[in-house]
Amino acid sequence: MPVGTVADQLVEQLVAAGVRRIYGIVGDSLNPVVDAVRRSGGRARGGIDWVHVRHEEAAAFAASAEAQLTGELAVCAGSCGPGNLHLINGLYDANCSDAPVLAIASHIPSAQIGMEYFQETHPDRLFVECSQYCELVSTPQQAPRVFASAITHAVARSGVSVVTLPGDVAEDDAVRTAPAPVRLGRPTLVPDPADVQALAALVDDARNVAIFAGDGVRDARDAVLAFADAVGAPIGHSLRGKNWIQYDNPFDVGMTGLLGYGAAHDGIHDADLLVLVGTDFPYDQFLPQSDVKVAQIDTAAERIGRRTSVDVAVHGDARATFEALLPLVRRKSDRSFLDDTLDRHRKLMSQVVGGYAESANQRTPIHPEYAASVLDDLAADDAVFTADTGMCNVWTARYVTPNGRRMLVESALHGSMANALPHAIGASFADPQRQVISVSGDGGLSMLLGELLTVVMYRIPVKIVLFDNSSLGMVKLEMLVDGLPDFGVDVPGVDYAAIAQAMGIFARRIEDPGDVESGLRAVLEHDGPALADVVTDPRALSLPPTITGSQVGGFARAMSKVVMNGGVGEAVQMAKSNLRNMPRPSQFDPRT
């Protein structure tokens, strides 16, 4: 017979599954679980550690980053009602990011469920949409099997499981032996040979082939590069594909979409055949809709064809598909399409991205591109970067150079603000010897500012590089291209370095471009948590690599409204700050 409470049994099952810690905030209905964690003795004695965060949303983000970095199960928890509801945003992020996370949502006393009791919600209903498994534990007899099923679902489906556990059930005696933990390998989904043959025929019929790769290319890098070499295909990638396919890739032409740079957009639209590999890229306005044939390869069949029409669908792992495909296709001798696209990419990268960063080192206010470029140069070769959604996504996408050892963790699909610092907390707990850099915006950092106290409490050695423009830059850009004068996006300046220092964090405030390198170096080399408050140009925006006539018209209309409302100086300064982003005739997209 099992010994201890249901909560003890839960902790034992988590230990058996390899869980090292639980992120959360203690409280009322969760107390039996927290006390079971205490009695486990912590990780040092073979149990589990409790990581006390300041907001449950941060707990879920931290678990998400740990799971993404390690590929193993991570856990977060919240008390009944408001406590576990705070988890939901981070859990959406984890589920979208394919992170195996278990959330413990403690509940009101079981006898009160359905009685509109104090703090009553229904987590077993509320979390369904952001999870792979969501179940209420009603009895001690049921508990160990639900715990086991939740763990297996999270790992097997690379997503979120939620267990709703009433406090009174958690403190009941355990009455049933827990099932043995399930150990899972990584299977290969082999495509139908007929689909591979159809793809080979499409490739042979096409004069110009292009590849657009997403996160699903992570285990297929060598096979994709071999295929690109055989058919002369440039390779573009999404933000989630950046980690796996950009580095040491002679066929790389950058990204497209809202964060894009380089020649990926041109390569996608100038090809006869576009091969989408392991990507569910959501912005269909950047994908061909009728003038280019499309093949799509994915392990999730339901994703195929939902962004753009597909001529050939291949349900399978990218690596298995390309290994089967390569012997079937004829090598293309004409490399002009590849060479032209690569040449365009080199020019864009040197003249726009690289050239601008180099020319901005004396400009005040500090241009964020310059700071991002310096950060990329100074960061460790195996650094983990986490980045807030918005302009920080743009700077990391364009200036952080992957190399096969670095890792970029972002809220790339859920697109939440305030993710960078809690993601960095989870990443640092997962690998405390590795340099972890939170690329934060002042909007995101201020939203979960209390997590700086978590960093101090545990002396987490994260390096917070704050792009401080006192503005919601991405929202400002969205307004301007829609023809709206920016409104409600700017806030008074705040000295975040002073706040960090008051909390006990080493910090530097950087306002002069001449201090960027020395200031960032001091923060990155500091032994312990550190923050660089880089005060950047609030008018520096970033437009996509290909700009439509409607976007330019919207920007012009917005500027005229700013001028008419008396903001002549603001309009002039914004134009000066973004002259590098203003489209030249060759950048207009003729399809819109």
C-alpha positions as CSV (number, residue, x, y, z in Angstrom):
1,M,0.0,0.0,0.0
2,P,1.2,3.6,-0.7
3,V,2.3,5.6,2.2
4,G,1.5,9.3,2.7
5,T,-1.0,11.7,1.1
6,V,-2.2,12.2,-2.4
7,A,0.1,15.2,-2.6
8,D,3.0,13.0,-1.5
9,Q,2.1,10.6,-4.2
10,L,2.0,13.4,-6.8
11,V,5.5,14.6,-5.8
12,E,6.8,11.0,-6.0
13,Q,5.4,10.6,-9.5
14,L,7.0,13.8,-10.6
15,V,10.4,12.8,-9.2
16,A,10.1,9.5,-11.1
17,A,9.4,11.5,-14.2
18,G,12.6,13.4,-13.8
19,V,11.1,16.7,-12.6
20,R,13.5,18.9,-10.6
21,R,11.4,21.8,-9.5
22,I,8.0,23.4,-9.4
23,Y,7.5,27.1,-10.2
24,G,4.6,28.8,-8.4
25,I,3.2,30.8,-5.4
26,V,2.1,29.0,-2.3
27,G,-1.4,29.4,-0.9
28,D,-4.5,27.9,0.7
29,S,-5.7,25.0,-1.5
30,L,-2.2,24.4,-2.8
31,N,-0.6,24.1,0.7
32,P,-0.8,20.3,0.8
33,V,1.2,20.1,-2.4
34,V,3.7,22.7,-1.2
35,D,4.2,20.8,2.1
36,A,4.7,17.6,0.2
37,V,7.4,19.4,-1.8
38,R,9.0,20.5,1.6
39,R,8.9,17.0,3.0
40,S,10.6,15.7,-0.2
41,G,13.8,17.4,1.0
42,G,14.4,19.3,-2.2
43,R,16.4,18.2,-5.2
44,A,19.6,17.9,-3.1
45,R,17.9,15.0,-1.2
46,G,16.2,13.3,-4.1
47,G,13.1,15.4,-4.0
48,I,11.8,18.5,-5.7
49,D,12.6,22.2,-5.2
50,W,10.0,24.9,-4.9
51,V,10.7,28.1,-6.9
52,H,8.8,31.0,-5.5
53,V,7.9,33.5,-8.3
54,R,6.0,36.8,-7.9
55,H,3.3,36.1,-10.4
56,E,1.9,32.7,-11.5
57,E,2.1,33.8,-15.2
58,A,5.9,34.0,-14.7
59,A,5.8,30.5,-13.3
60,A,4.2,29.1,-16.4
61,F,6.6,31.1,-18.7
62,A,9.6,29.8,-16.7
63,A,8.4,26.2,-16.9
64,S,7.9,26.7,-20.7
65,A,11.4,27.9,-21.2
66,E,12.9,25.1,-19.1
67,A,10.9,22.5,-21.1
68,Q,12.0,24.0,-24.4
69,L,15.6,24.1,-23.4
70,T,15.8,20.6,-22.0
71,G,13.1,18.8,-23.9
72,E,12.0,17.3,-20.5
73,L,8.9,17.8,-18.4
74,A,8.7,21.1,-16.4
75,V,6.0,21.9,-13.8
76,C,4.2,25.0,-12.5
77,A,1.4,25.4,-10.0
78,G,-1.2,27.9,-8.8
79,S,-3.7,28.0,-5.9
80,C,-7.5,27.9,-6.4
81,G,-9.3,30.6,-8.4
82,P,-7.2,33.7,-9.2
83,G,-4.0,31.8,-8.4
84,N,-4.3,29.2,-11.1
85,L,-6.0,31.6,-13.5
86,H,-2.8,33.6,-13.6
87,L,-1.1,30.6,-15.1
88,I,-3.2,30.6,-18.3
89,N,-1.2,33.1,-20.4
90,G,2.1,31.3,-19.9
91,L,0.4,28.0,-20.5
92,Y,-0.9,29.2,-23.8
93,D,2.7,30.1,-24.7
94,A,4.0,26.7,-23.6
95,N,1.3,24.8,-25.5
96,C,1.9,26.9,-28.7
97,S,5.7,26.3,-28.3
98,D,5.4,22.5,-28.0
99,A,6.8,22.6,-24.5
100,P,6.0,19.6,-22.2
101,V,4.6,21.4,-19.1
102,L,2.4,20.1,-16.3
103,A,0.3,22.6,-14.5
104,I,-1.1,21.8,-11.1
105,A,-4.3,23.9,-10.7
106,S,-5.4,23.5,-7.1
107,H,-9.1,23.8,-6.4
108,I,-11.7,24.7,-3.7
109,P,-12.9,21.9,-1.3
110,S,-14.5,19.2,-3.4
111,A,-17.8,19.3,-1.5
112,Q,-18.2,23.0,-2.5
113,I,-17.7,22.6,-6.2
114,G,-20.7,23.9,-8.0
115,M,-21.9,26.0,-5.0
116,E,-20.5,29.4,-6.1
117,Y,-18.0,29.0,-3.2
118,F,-15.3,31.6,-2.5
119,Q,-12.8,31.8,-5.3
120,E,-14.6,29.1,-7.3
121,T,-13.7,28.7,-10.9
122,H,-13.6,25.6,-13.1
123,P,-10.0,25.0,-14.1
124,D,-10.9,21.6,-15.7
125,R,-13.0,23.7,-18.2
126,L,-11.0,26.9,-18.4
127,F,-7.7,25.3,-19.4
128,V,-9.0,22.9,-22.1
129,E,-8.1,25.2,-25.0
130,C,-4.5,25.6,-24.0
131,S,-3.7,22.0,-23.1
132,Q,-3.3,18.5,-24.5
133,Y,-4.9,17.0,-21.4
134,C,-7.0,18.6,-18.7
135,E,-8.6,16.6,-15.9
136,L,-10.2,17.0,-12.4
137,V,-9.1,14.7,-9.6
138,S,-12.1,13.7,-7.6
139,T,-10.9,10.9,-5.4
140,P,-7.6,9.4,-4.0
141,Q,-8.3,6.2,-5.9
142,Q,-8.4,8.2,-9.2
143,A,-5.4,10.5,-8.5
144,P,-2.3,8.4,-9.3
145,R,-3.7,7.3,-12.7
146,V,-4.6,10.9,-13.6
147,F,-1.2,12.2,-12.6
148,A,0.4,9.5,-14.7
149,S,-1.8,10.2,-17.7
150,A,-1.1,14.0,-17.4
151,I,2.6,13.4,-17.4
152,T,2.5,11.1,-20.4
153,H,0.3,13.4,-22.4
154,A,2.6,16.4,-21.8
155,V,5.7,14.4,-22.9
156,A,4.1,12.5,-25.7
157,R,2.3,15.4,-27.3
158,S,5.0,18.0,-26.4
159,G,2.4,20.3,-24.8
160,V,0.6,21.3,-21.7
161,S,-1.3,19.0,-19.2
162,V,-3.4,20.5,-16.5
163,V,-4.4,18.6,-13.3
164,T,-7.1,20.2,-11.2
165,L,-6.6,19.0,-7.6
166,P,-8.9,20.1,-4.8
167,G,-7.0,20.8,-1.6
168,D,-9.0,18.3,0.5
169,V,-8.3,15.5,-1.9
170,A,-4.6,16.5,-2.0
171,E,-4.3,16.0,1.8
172,D,-6.2,12.7,1.8
173,D,-4.3,9.5,2.3
174,A,-3.1,7.8,-0.9
175,V,-4.9,4.5,-1.4
176,R,-3.7,3.2,-4.7
177,T,-0.2,2.4,-6.0
178,A,1.0,4.7,-8.8
179,P,1.6,3.3,-12.3
180,A,5.2,3.0,-13.3
181,P,6.4,6.0,-15.3
182,V,6.3,5.6,-19.1
183,R,9.6,6.1,-20.9
184,L,9.1,7.4,-24.4
185,G,11.6,7.5,-27.3
186,R,11.3,9.7,-30.4
187,P,9.6,7.8,-33.2
188,T,10.0,8.7,-36.9
189,L,6.9,9.4,-39.0
190,V,7.8,7.9,-42.4
191,P,5.9,9.5,-45.3
192,D,3.8,7.6,-47.8
193,P,6.1,6.7,-50.8
194,A,3.5,7.8,-53.2
195,D,3.6,11.3,-51.7
196,V,7.3,11.4,-51.9
197,Q,7.2,10.4,-55.5
198,A,4.7,13.1,-56.3
199,L,6.9,15.7,-54.6
200,A,9.9,14.4,-56.6
201,A,7.9,14.9,-59.8
202,L,7.0,18.4,-58.8
203,V,10.6,19.3,-58.0
204,D,11.8,17.9,-61.4
205,D,9.2,19.9,-63.3
206,A,10.1,23.2,-61.5
207,R,12.9,25.4,-62.9
208,N,13.3,27.4,-59.6
209,V,12.8,25.8,-56.2
210,A,12.7,27.6,-52.9
211,I,12.5,26.2,-49.3
212,F,10.9,27.9,-46.3
213,A,11.7,26.1,-43.0
214,G,10.2,26.3,-39.6
215,D,10.8,24.6,-36.2
216,G,10.1,21.2,-37.7
217,V,13.4,21.3,-39.5
218,R,15.4,20.9,-36.2
219,D,16.3,17.2,-36.8
220,A,16.6,17.5,-40.6
221,R,19.2,20.1,-41.1
222,D,21.7,18.0,-43.0
223,A,19.1,16.4,-45.2
224,V,17.5,19.8,-46.1
225,L,20.9,21.3,-46.9
226,A,21.7,18.3,-49.2
227,F,18.4,18.7,-51.0
228,A,19.0,22.5,-51.4
229,D,22.4,21.8,-52.9
230,A,20.9,19.3,-55.3
231,V,18.2,21.5,-56.7
232,G,19.8,25.0,-56.2
233,A,17.2,26.1,-53.7
234,P,17.6,29.2,-51.5
235,I,16.4,28.5,-47.9
236,G,14.3,31.1,-46.0
237,H,13.1,30.4,-42.5
238,S,10.6,31.5,-39.8
239,L,11.7,32.8,-36.4
240,R,11.3,29.4,-34.9
241,G,13.4,27.9,-37.7
242,K,16.2,30.3,-37.1
243,N,17.9,28.2,-34.4
244,W,18.2,25.1,-36.6
245,I,18.7,26.2,-40.2
246,Q,20.4,29.6,-40.4
247,Y,23.9,28.9,-39.2
248,D,26.6,27.7,-41.5
249,N,24.0,27.5,-44.3
250,P,25.4,28.6,-47.7
251,F,21.8,28.7,-49.0
252,D,20.3,31.0,-46.3
253,V,18.3,34.0,-47.4
254,G,16.9,35.1,-44.1
255,M,13.3,35.6,-42.9
256,T,10.1,37.0,-44.2
257,G,7.0,38.3,-42.4
258,L,6.7,41.0,-39.9
259,L,10.2,40.3,-38.5
260,G,11.8,39.6,-41.8
261,Y,15.1,40.6,-43.4
262,G,17.1,39.6,-46.4
263,A,15.9,38.1,-49.6
264,A,13.5,35.4,-48.3
265,H,10.4,37.2,-49.5
266,D,11.7,37.5,-53.1
267,G,12.9,33.9,-53.1
268,I,9.5,32.6,-52.0
269,H,7.6,34.6,-54.6
270,D,10.0,34.3,-57.5
271,A,10.2,30.5,-57.3
272,D,8.2,28.1,-59.5
273,L,7.9,25.7,-56.5
274,L,8.0,26.6,-52.8
275,V,8.6,23.7,-50.3
276,L,7.3,24.5,-46.8
277,V,9.1,22.3,-44.2
278,G,7.8,21.9,-40.7
279,T,6.2,25.4,-40.5
280,D,2.8,26.7,-39.7
281,F,3.8,30.3,-40.6
282,P,0.6,32.2,-39.8
283,Y,1.0,35.3,-42.0
284,D,-0.5,34.2,-45.3
285,Q,-0.1,37.7,-46.8
286,F,3.6,36.9,-47.0
287,L,3.1,33.5,-48.7
288,P,2.2,32.9,-52.4
289,Q,-1.5,32.3,-53.0
290,S,-1.8,31.3,-56.6
291,D,1.2,32.1,-58.8
292,V,3.7,29.6,-57.2
293,K,3.2,25.8,-56.7
294,V,3.5,24.7,-53.1
295,A,4.5,21.5,-51.4
296,Q,4.2,21.1,-47.7
297,I,5.9,18.7,-45.3
298,D,4.7,18.3,-41.7
299,T,4.2,15.8,-39.0
300,A,0.9,17.4,-38.1
301,A,-1.3,16.6,-41.1
302,E,-4.0,19.1,-39.9
303,R,-1.6,22.0,-40.5
304,I,-1.0,21.2,-44.2
305,G,-2.8,23.6,-46.6
306,R,-4.4,25.9,-44.0
307,R,-2.2,28.9,-44.8
308,T,-1.9,28.6,-48.6
309,S,-3.1,26.2,-51.2
310,V,-0.9,23.1,-51.5
311,D,-0.2,21.1,-54.7
312,V,1.5,18.2,-52.9
313,A,1.1,17.3,-49.2
314,V,3.6,15.1,-47.4
315,H,2.7,13.8,-44.0
316,G,6.0,12.9,-42.3
317,D,9.1,13.9,-40.5
318,A,11.2,16.3,-42.5
319,R,14.4,14.2,-42.2
320,A,12.7,11.0,-43.3
321,T,11.0,12.8,-46.2
322,F,14.2,14.4,-47.6
323,E,16.2,11.2,-47.2
324,A,13.6,9.5,-49.3
325,L,13.2,12.4,-51.7
326,L,16.9,13.1,-52.5
327,P,17.6,9.9,-54.5
328,L,14.5,10.5,-56.7
329,V,15.2,14.1,-57.9
330,R,17.5,15.1,-60.7
331,R,20.3,17.5,-59.8
332,K,19.7,20.9,-61.4
333,S,22.7,22.4,-63.2
334,D,21.2,25.9,-63.6
335,R,22.1,27.7,-60.4
336,S,21.1,31.2,-61.6
337,F,18.0,31.5,-59.4
338,L,20.0,30.5,-56.3
339,D,22.9,32.7,-57.1
340,D,20.7,35.8,-57.8
341,T,18.7,35.3,-54.6
342,L,21.9,34.9,-52.5
343,D,23.4,38.0,-54.1
344,R,20.3,40.0,-53.2
345,H,20.5,38.7,-49.7
346,R,24.2,39.6,-49.3
347,K,23.5,43.1,-50.5
348,L,20.6,43.6,-48.2
349,M,22.5,42.3,-45.2
350,S,25.6,44.4,-45.8
351,Q,23.9,47.6,-47.0
352,V,20.8,47.7,-44.8
353,V,21.2,45.4,-41.8
354,G,25.0,45.3,-41.3
355,G,25.7,48.7,-42.8
356,Y,23.2,50.5,-40.7
357,A,24.4,49.0,-37.4
358,E,27.9,50.1,-38.2
359,S,26.9,53.7,-39.1
360,A,24.8,54.2,-36.0
361,N,27.6,53.9,-33.4
362,Q,27.8,57.7,-32.9
363,R,24.1,58.6,-33.1
364,T,22.1,59.7,-30.1
365,P,19.6,58.6,-29.0
366,I,21.0,55.1,-29.3
367,H,19.7,53.2,-32.2
368,P,18.5,49.7,-31.1
369,E,20.0,48.0,-34.1
370,Y,23.5,49.1,-33.0
371,A,23.0,47.9,-29.5
372,A,21.7,44.5,-30.8
373,S,24.7,44.2,-33.1
374,V,27.1,44.8,-30.2
375,L,25.2,42.4,-27.9
376,D,25.5,39.7,-30.6
377,D,29.3,40.3,-30.7
378,L,29.8,40.1,-27.0
379,A,27.4,37.3,-26.0
380,A,28.8,33.8,-25.4
381,D,28.9,31.3,-28.2
382,D,26.4,29.1,-26.3
383,A,24.2,31.8,-24.9
384,V,20.5,31.4,-24.4
385,F,18.6,34.5,-25.6
386,T,15.0,35.1,-24.5
387,A,13.2,38.1,-26.2
388,D,10.1,40.0,-25.4
389,T,7.5,40.2,-28.1
390,G,7.5,43.3,-30.2
391,M,10.6,45.2,-31.4
392,C,12.8,43.0,-29.3
393,N,11.7,40.1,-31.6
394,V,12.9,42.2,-34.5
395,W,16.3,43.0,-33.1
396,T,17.0,39.4,-32.0
397,A,15.7,38.0,-35.3
398,R,18.0,40.3,-37.3
399,Y,21.1,40.6,-35.2
400,V,21.5,37.5,-33.0
401,T,23.7,35.1,-34.9
402,P,22.9,31.4,-34.3
403,N,25.8,28.9,-34.5
404,G,24.3,25.6,-33.5
405,R,25.1,26.1,-29.8
406,R,23.1,29.3,-29.1
407,M,19.4,29.1,-28.4
408,L,16.7,31.6,-28.9
409,V,13.5,31.3,-26.8
410,E,10.6,33.5,-27.6
411,S,6.8,33.7,-27.4
412,A,6.9,33.2,-31.2
413,L,3.4,31.8,-31.7
414,H,1.4,33.1,-28.7
415,G,3.1,36.5,-29.0
416,S,2.7,37.5,-25.4
417,M,4.3,40.6,-23.8
418,A,6.5,40.2,-20.7
419,N,7.8,36.7,-21.5
420,A,11.5,37.4,-21.7
421,L,12.5,37.7,-18.1
422,P,10.4,34.7,-16.8
423,H,11.6,32.7,-19.8
424,A,15.2,33.6,-18.8
425,I,14.5,32.5,-15.2
426,G,13.4,29.1,-16.3
427,A,16.3,28.8,-18.8
428,S,18.8,29.7,-16.1
429,F,17.4,27.2,-13.6
430,A,17.6,24.5,-16.3
431,D,21.3,25.3,-17.0
432,P,22.8,27.6,-14.4
433,Q,26.3,27.4,-16.0
434,R,25.1,28.8,-19.3
435,Q,24.9,32.5,-20.1
436,V,21.2,33.5,-20.3
437,I,20.4,36.9,-21.7
438,S,16.9,38.4,-21.4
439,V,16.4,40.8,-24.3
440,S,13.6,42.8,-22.7
441,G,11.5,45.8,-23.8
442,D,10.5,48.4,-21.1
443,G,6.9,47.5,-21.7
444,G,7.4,43.8,-21.1
445,L,9.8,44.2,-18.2
446,S,7.5,46.6,-16.4
447,M,4.5,44.3,-16.8
448,L,6.2,41.6,-14.7
449,L,8.6,43.9,-12.9
450,G,8.3,41.9,-9.7
451,E,10.2,39.0,-11.2
452,L,13.4,41.0,-10.6
453,L,12.8,40.1,-7.0
454,T,12.7,36.4,-7.9
455,V,16.1,37.0,-9.7
456,V,17.5,38.6,-6.5
457,M,16.0,36.0,-4.1
458,Y,17.7,33.1,-5.9
459,R,20.7,35.0,-7.2
460,I,19.8,33.8,-10.7
461,P,22.7,34.9,-13.0
462,V,20.5,36.2,-15.8
463,K,21.7,39.2,-17.8
464,I,18.9,41.6,-18.6
465,V,19.5,43.8,-21.6
466,L,16.7,46.3,-21.6
467,F,15.9,48.1,-24.8
468,D,14.3,51.1,-23.1
469,N,12.5,53.4,-25.6
470,S,9.6,54.4,-23.2
471,S,7.2,53.2,-26.0
472,L,5.3,50.2,-27.3
473,G,7.3,50.3,-30.6
474,M,5.6,47.5,-32.5
475,V,2.1,48.9,-31.7
476,K,3.3,52.3,-32.8
477,L,4.4,50.8,-36.1
478,E,1.0,49.0,-36.5
479,M,-0.8,52.2,-36.0
480,L,1.3,54.2,-38.5
481,V,1.1,51.7,-41.4
482,D,-2.7,51.6,-40.8
483,G,-2.8,55.4,-41.3
484,L,-3.4,56.2,-37.6
485,P,-1.3,58.7,-35.6
486,D,0.3,56.9,-32.8
487,F,-1.6,57.2,-29.6
488,G,-1.4,55.7,-26.1
489,V,1.9,54.0,-26.9
490,D,4.4,56.3,-25.2
491,V,5.0,56.5,-21.4
492,P,7.3,58.7,-19.2
493,G,10.9,57.6,-19.0
494,V,11.9,55.4,-16.1
495,D,15.4,54.7,-14.8
496,Y,15.2,50.9,-14.6
497,A,18.9,50.7,-13.7
498,A,18.1,52.6,-10.5
499,I,15.2,50.2,-9.8
500,A,17.4,47.2,-10.3
501,Q,20.1,48.6,-8.1
502,A,17.6,49.3,-5.4
503,M,16.7,45.6,-5.5
504,G,20.3,44.5,-5.3
505,I,21.0,43.9,-8.9
506,F,24.2,45.1,-10.6
507,A,23.1,47.6,-13.3
508,R,24.3,50.1,-15.8
509,R,22.2,52.8,-17.5
510,I,23.6,53.4,-21.0
511,E,22.5,56.7,-22.8
512,D,25.6,57.4,-25.0
513,P,26.4,55.1,-28.0
514,G,30.0,55.4,-27.0
515,D,29.2,53.5,-23.8
516,V,27.2,50.7,-25.4
517,E,30.1,48.2,-25.7
518,S,31.7,48.9,-22.3
519,G,28.3,48.9,-20.6
520,L,27.1,45.7,-22.1
521,R,30.5,44.0,-21.5
522,A,30.4,45.0,-17.8
523,V,26.9,43.5,-17.4
524,L,27.6,40.3,-19.3
525,E,30.8,39.7,-17.4
526,H,29.3,40.4,-13.9
527,D,29.2,37.4,-11.6
528,G,25.5,37.3,-10.8
529,P,22.3,38.9,-12.0
530,A,22.8,42.2,-13.9
531,L,20.8,44.6,-16.0
532,A,21.8,47.0,-18.8
533,D,19.3,49.8,-19.2
534,V,20.0,50.8,-22.8
535,V,18.1,54.0,-23.6
536,T,17.1,53.7,-27.3
537,D,15.5,56.0,-29.9
538,P,11.7,55.8,-29.3
539,R,11.1,56.7,-33.0
540,A,13.2,53.9,-34.4
541,L,10.8,51.4,-36.0
542,S,11.3,48.5,-38.2
543,L,9.3,47.7,-41.4
544,P,9.1,44.3,-43.1
545,P,11.6,43.7,-45.9
546,T,9.0,44.1,-48.6
547,I,6.6,47.0,-48.2
548,T,3.2,47.4,-49.9
549,G,1.9,50.5,-51.4
550,S,-0.9,50.5,-48.9
551,Q,1.6,50.4,-46.0
552,V,3.5,53.4,-47.4
553,G,0.2,55.2,-48.0
554,G,-0.8,54.5,-44.4
555,F,2.5,55.8,-43.0
556,A,2.1,59.0,-45.1
557,R,-1.5,59.6,-43.9
558,A,-0.4,59.0,-40.3
559,M,2.4,61.5,-40.7
560,S,0.1,64.1,-42.2
561,K,-2.3,63.7,-39.3
562,V,0.6,64.1,-36.8
563,V,1.7,67.3,-38.6
564,M,-1.9,68.7,-38.7
565,N,-2.2,68.1,-35.0
566,G,0.9,70.3,-34.4
567,G,3.5,67.5,-34.3
568,V,5.8,68.8,-37.1
569,G,8.9,68.2,-35.1
570,E,7.8,64.7,-34.1
571,A,7.1,63.8,-37.7
572,V,10.5,65.1,-38.9
573,Q,12.4,63.2,-36.2
574,M,10.5,60.0,-36.9
575,A,11.3,60.3,-40.6
576,K,15.0,60.9,-39.8
577,S,15.1,57.9,-37.4
578,N,13.5,55.6,-40.0
579,L,14.9,56.8,-43.2
580,R,16.7,53.5,-43.6
581,N,13.3,51.8,-43.6
582,M,11.6,54.0,-46.1
583,P,10.9,51.9,-49.3
584,R,12.7,52.4,-52.5
585,P,10.9,51.6,-55.8
586,S,12.5,48.1,-56.0
587,Q,11.1,47.2,-52.5
588,F,7.4,47.7,-53.4
589,D,5.5,44.5,-53.7
590,P,3.7,44.5,-57.0
591,R,1.3,41.8,-55.9
592,T,-0.6,44.2,-53.5
